């Protein structure tokens, strides 16, 4: 009989399925057939149709419409949260593959996949630790401002290096993403401009110069704009202008600061 749904080609091997979460009852009966009271359907995206599922011990297809009339129905039972299906029972493996609870109610335990994920994570840790060891303290300080909850400006260099090594070990992917952020150093300059007192906040939003003879209020409230004001103090205008391409699309066209930098 030609099936209406093209069956997946699963690798012949013994498979183990585990209930999700903390569930591990002595016996757990998985829904094994479509009924009017409890639908058990597989949605075929190619044909935009639903197909009723049913597990039958003597059928190699889990689709009810493709099974003959002389099916032998059998419950699907997890014992202590585990269901082991040998490769000699491809019908049940296909049923578990198409079951709507696959991934939400239960999942297939793949020891090889889990081992590879562990290897990948260990490699991430090694790469992140090597990166943290080799980065200069200024860059580590910039990362620390992003990921740590404490006041970085009060930390000594040795404390920053230690905390960043610990962070890289615990959260290697996050650390490497932060380290590769193209705006990392620029954001750090802006943060230091505030912490070192070059600018101050007043009334919770107004930004003022904080020099001896200049306490005027700035009509600019975005952090990116503070960055460029500080950059003007320590770099030439050509260097500052190279950064405007990053942010200018986020500013209003009539921004006074954009006019200052681009004219």
PAVO-662874 format. One line per 3 residues: number of its first residue (from 1); their letters; for each residue x, y, z of C-alpha. Coordinates in nm, 3 decimals. Layout:
NUM	A	X/Y/Z ~ ...
This chain:
1	XXX	0.000/0.000/0.000 ~ 0.137/0.342/-0.090 ~ 0.149/0.563/0.216
4	XXX	0.002/0.910/0.208 ~ 0.283/1.046/0.425 ~ 0.648/0.993/0.335
7	XXX	0.804/0.820/0.634 ~ 1.126/0.950/0.787 ~ 1.431/0.728/0.743
10	XXX	1.560/0.668/1.092 ~ 1.902/0.520/1.155 ~ 1.859/0.157/1.268
13	XXX	1.962/0.156/1.634 ~ 1.824/0.102/1.981 ~ 1.667/0.419/2.118
16	XXX	1.588/0.544/2.467 ~ 1.319/0.801/2.547 ~ 1.291/0.995/2.872
19	XXX	1.005/1.192/3.020 ~ 1.074/1.564/3.041 ~ 1.105/1.754/3.364
22	XXX	1.127/1.580/3.697 ~ 0.862/1.322/3.612 ~ 0.961/0.960/3.680
25	XXX	0.646/0.770/3.782 ~ 0.649/0.394/3.811 ~ 0.430/0.374/3.500
28	XXX	0.339/0.650/3.258 ~ 0.099/0.573/2.974 ~ 0.168/0.783/2.668
31	XXX	-0.126/0.868/2.442 ~ -0.096/0.606/2.168 ~ -0.397/0.658/1.942
34	XXX	-0.611/0.936/1.803 ~ -0.964/0.949/1.944 ~ -1.248/1.202/1.921
37	XXX	-1.195/1.287/2.288 ~ -0.817/1.314/2.270 ~ -0.674/1.400/1.934
40	XXX	-0.332/1.268/1.841 ~ -0.233/1.427/1.511 ~ 0.073/1.488/1.300
43	XXX	0.065/1.806/1.093 ~ 0.213/1.761/0.746 ~ 0.351/2.099/0.641
46	XXX	0.399/1.987/0.279 ~ 0.031/1.914/0.229 ~ -0.105/2.140/0.506
49	XXX	-0.306/1.849/0.652 ~ -0.335/1.666/0.983 ~ -0.287/1.289/0.999
52	XXX	-0.421/1.076/1.287 ~ -0.157/0.873/1.470 ~ -0.195/0.527/1.620
55	XXX	0.060/0.281/1.748 ~ 0.000/-0.074/1.629 ~ 0.246/-0.350/1.712
58	XXX	0.206/-0.518/1.373 ~ 0.232/-0.204/1.159 ~ 0.544/-0.026/1.033
61	XXX	0.361/0.305/0.991 ~ 0.223/0.522/1.271 ~ -0.037/0.683/1.044
64	XXX	-0.381/0.539/1.104 ~ -0.500/0.599/0.750 ~ -0.218/0.382/0.613
67	XXX	-0.272/0.089/0.850 ~ -0.484/-0.212/0.761 ~ -0.792/-0.319/0.954
70	XXX	-0.626/-0.604/1.144 ~ -0.407/-0.397/1.371 ~ -0.290/-0.509/1.713
73	XXX	-0.304/-0.214/1.949 ~ -0.062/-0.194/2.238 ~ -0.006/0.071/2.506
76	XXX	0.313/0.275/2.515 ~ 0.438/0.277/2.873 ~ 0.732/0.457/3.034
79	XXX	0.871/0.265/3.330 ~ 1.032/0.492/3.591 ~ 1.032/0.769/3.332
82	XXX	1.217/0.561/3.070 ~ 1.108/0.388/2.749 ~ 1.357/0.170/2.564
85	XXX	1.277/0.076/2.206 ~ 1.501/-0.175/2.026 ~ 1.591/-0.135/1.660
88	XXX	1.378/-0.442/1.591 ~ 1.068/-0.230/1.658 ~ 1.091/0.044/1.391
91	XXX	0.715/0.099/1.404 ~ 0.728/0.225/1.763 ~ 1.036/0.436/1.691
94	XXX	0.854/0.605/1.403 ~ 0.549/0.656/1.625 ~ 0.767/0.826/1.887
97	XXX	0.932/1.034/1.615 ~ 0.602/1.176/1.490 ~ 0.428/1.198/1.829
100	XXX	0.322/1.560/1.908 ~ 0.465/1.516/2.257 ~ 0.815/1.460/2.121
103	XXX	1.023/1.741/2.266 ~ 0.758/1.867/2.507 ~ 0.633/1.558/2.690
106	XXX	0.935/1.336/2.631 ~ 1.263/1.342/2.440 ~ 1.506/1.096/2.289
109	XXX	1.822/1.046/2.492 ~ 2.122/1.058/2.262 ~ 2.441/0.974/2.449
112	XXX	2.663/1.058/2.150 ~ 2.493/1.394/2.099 ~ 2.516/1.477/2.469
115	XXX	2.885/1.387/2.469 ~ 2.948/1.612/2.169 ~ 2.764/1.898/2.337
118	XXX	2.983/1.848/2.644 ~ 3.295/1.855/2.426 ~ 3.176/2.173/2.255
121	XXX	3.111/2.342/2.589 ~ 3.452/2.242/2.723 ~ 3.613/2.386/2.410
124	XXX	3.413/2.708/2.460 ~ 3.544/2.726/2.818 ~ 3.903/2.676/2.704
127	XXX	3.872/2.939/2.430 ~ 3.707/3.188/2.665 ~ 3.969/3.134/2.939
130	XXX	4.254/3.177/2.690 ~ 4.093/3.495/2.560 ~ 4.041/3.629/2.914
133	XXX	4.404/3.555/3.000 ~ 4.540/3.734/2.692 ~ 4.317/4.044/2.689
136	XXX	4.457/4.364/2.833 ~ 4.309/4.497/3.155 ~ 4.136/4.788/2.977
139	XXX	3.937/4.549/2.760 ~ 3.862/4.325/3.058 ~ 3.739/4.633/3.245
142	XXX	3.507/4.714/2.955 ~ 3.364/4.360/2.961 ~ 3.329/4.374/3.339
145	XXX	3.116/4.689/3.309 ~ 2.877/4.494/3.088 ~ 2.849/4.168/3.279
148	XXX	2.916/4.239/3.646 ~ 2.667/4.390/3.885 ~ 2.928/4.557/4.108
151	XXX	3.096/4.896/4.063 ~ 3.392/4.821/3.838 ~ 3.551/5.162/3.895
154	XXX	3.641/5.058/4.252 ~ 3.805/4.729/4.150 ~ 4.180/4.677/4.123
157	XXX	4.332/4.527/3.810 ~ 4.394/4.192/3.979 ~ 4.029/4.177/4.089
160	XXX	3.907/4.249/3.737 ~ 4.133/3.978/3.590 ~ 4.021/3.725/3.850
163	XXX	3.650/3.797/3.810 ~ 3.671/3.792/3.432 ~ 3.849/3.455/3.436
166	XXX	3.576/3.318/3.661 ~ 3.305/3.467/3.441 ~ 3.468/3.325/3.126
169	XXX	3.468/2.978/3.283 ~ 3.104/2.996/3.393 ~ 2.962/3.175/3.089
172	XXX	3.211/3.118/2.803 ~ 2.974/3.201/2.518 ~ 2.850/3.523/2.679
175	XXX	3.208/3.628/2.756 ~ 3.329/3.578/2.399 ~ 3.026/3.759/2.257
178	XXX	3.092/4.055/2.487 ~ 3.462/4.057/2.397 ~ 3.383/4.066/2.025
181	XXX	3.136/4.355/2.054 ~ 3.271/4.629/1.821 ~ 3.138/4.900/2.053
184	XXX	3.289/4.753/2.367 ~ 3.576/4.997/2.410 ~ 3.371/5.296/2.303
187	XXX	3.103/5.215/2.560 ~ 3.372/5.176/2.823 ~ 3.510/5.522/2.742
190	XXX	3.160/5.667/2.785 ~ 3.115/5.491/3.118 ~ 3.451/5.613/3.242
193	XXX	3.370/5.965/3.128 ~ 3.076/5.957/3.368 ~ 3.255/5.776/3.653
196	XXX	3.563/5.999/3.627 ~ 3.347/6.307/3.652 ~ 3.378/6.463/3.306
199	XXX	2.998/6.471/3.286 ~ 2.727/6.458/3.551 ~ 2.356/6.375/3.558
202	XXX	2.113/6.619/3.714 ~ 1.743/6.584/3.777 ~ 1.773/6.222/3.678
205	XXX	1.808/6.298/3.308 ~ 1.995/6.624/3.232 ~ 2.359/6.586/3.138
208	XXX	2.605/6.863/3.229 ~ 2.970/6.933/3.169 ~ 3.166/6.897/3.489
211	XXX	3.473/7.111/3.432 ~ 3.585/7.394/3.661 ~ 3.479/7.667/3.422
214	XXX	3.209/7.480/3.234 ~ 2.900/7.349/3.411 ~ 2.662/7.407/3.123
217	XXX	2.384/7.167/3.047 ~ 2.408/6.956/2.733 ~ 2.096/6.928/2.518
220	XXX	2.189/6.565/2.447 ~ 2.060/6.279/2.655 ~ 2.170/5.965/2.469
223	XXX	2.468/5.769/2.591 ~ 2.609/5.745/2.238 ~ 2.625/6.122/2.217
226	XXX	2.814/6.144/2.546 ~ 3.065/5.899/2.401 ~ 3.142/6.128/2.113
229	XXX	3.170/6.439/2.331 ~ 3.430/6.257/2.536 ~ 3.607/6.128/2.227
232	XXX	3.640/6.485/2.107 ~ 3.839/6.555/2.419 ~ 4.098/6.283/2.361
235	XXX	4.100/6.212/1.985 ~ 4.114/6.424/1.674 ~ 3.793/6.500/1.488
238	XXX	3.874/6.260/1.202 ~ 3.880/5.968/1.448 ~ 3.552/6.073/1.602
241	XXX	3.385/6.110/1.263 ~ 3.466/5.747/1.184 ~ 3.230/5.646/1.462
244	XXX	2.937/5.856/1.347 ~ 2.843/5.603/1.080 ~ 2.762/5.355/1.355
247	XXX	2.505/5.567/1.534 ~ 2.388/5.847/1.308 ~ 2.095/5.643/1.174
250	XXX	1.966/5.624/1.532 ~ 1.962/6.002/1.578 ~ 1.716/6.259/1.452
253	XXX	1.829/6.445/1.144 ~ 1.813/6.775/1.325 ~ 2.038/6.660/1.608
256	XXX	2.270/6.945/1.705 ~ 2.547/6.698/1.774 ~ 2.527/6.536/1.431
259	XXX	2.548/6.879/1.276 ~ 2.854/6.954/1.488 ~ 3.034/6.639/1.372
262	XX	2.938/6.634/1.009 ~ 2.989/6.997/0.916
